[in-house]
Amino acid sequence: MQKLPPISLVGVPTDIGAGHRGASMGPEALRVAGIGEALAARGLDVVDRGNLNGPFNPWQPPVDGYRHLPAVVAWNRTVMQAVGTELAHGRVPILLGGDHCLAIGSITAVARHCREQGKRLTVLWLDAHADFNTSTVTPSGNIHGMPVACLCGFGPHELTELGGSAPTLTPDRIRQIGIRSVDAGEKKLVHDVGLDIYDMRYIDEVGMRRVMEEALLNLGADDHLHVSFDIDFLDPAIAPGVGTTIPGGPTYREAQLCMEMIADSGRLGSLDIMELNPALDVRNQTALLTVDLVESLFGKSTLMRD
Ligand SMILES: [Mn+2]
């Protein structure tokens, strides 16, 4: 069996960038669903680092187009440091979110690590949304709709330059899968920068297998794959526990295939699990499903082969 590196779970209990309260309870719901035990049962070395700390959510309206910007920056700095520390120790960080604005800190740390190690970073963004809003086009000011834009250098300098300089990523290093809700202004921006989007229509037309073959094409030994998994990627029929459900997402089997093909690539180096909202879940079923999918992401095969 392939030897996988040790894993660190890092909880980030905040909904500071979200439009609904409750993702702050995500880390604990994932623990209650047994994420650590499930990975350990696969023979992996798993350590739970507990939760990071940061400012509480004041639940205020946006200021100059951004909601809670100073607190979002504070949380992301802490995330960047924690993720960077795990990578420097040769561990695979699994961020237990928390809302998706925290991917700014997470991926900024991963990008720096890749630069230092001479690795090429590819980000797989599993989401119903492109998360490419800016303060001028966002309808809400919620920063969880802006992390991909911020990582590509579009956004407040406190976030685009979190790692020292902007952009953290060029759009060609990102592949988005499962997209089915893009705001009008956001759509134009996404087209302008040429983001690689495998939307639900494309998944319907060619199937998840070909989508993942294309998204994972040409990954070699020098590639670091980062998966940023927004739980709203999944169809709400199987995953009701998120704040921004959009119908028409991947089914259970499509999601499993997606995870299994990422595992088969052998390149997974870091993971965000974001936007799980236990306040909206039903008997923790979305957390349990997430743990099931993460097991596949780390190589648990449901197939009759090896
Ligand atoms: Mn998202």
Residues whose N, C-alpha, C, O or C-beta is under 5 A from the ligand:
A	BS01	MN	H100 D127 D131 H144 D230
